[in-house]
Amino acid sequence: MGSLIPYLIGLVVGVSVLALLWVFLRLRASTKRVMRSLDPITQKAKGLKLELSALKRSRLDRQRRLEARNNPVSE
């Protein structure tokens, strides 16, 4: 009976390591799947940020032109 306990402990440790490895692999696969589904959303958000930046820049340019037209430089 005394020699059976180390084998049981070894078996439990081995099964535990295999279970943790399986969980890690499944988690890794799920993470890849989630990242692939989020990638188009991330790309669209980057595009929208660029578009917003361009719109802000054009609005500021338009405001400067209007202010320059309304306030002519006096000599």
Helices and strands as residue ranges (DSSP letters): H 4-70
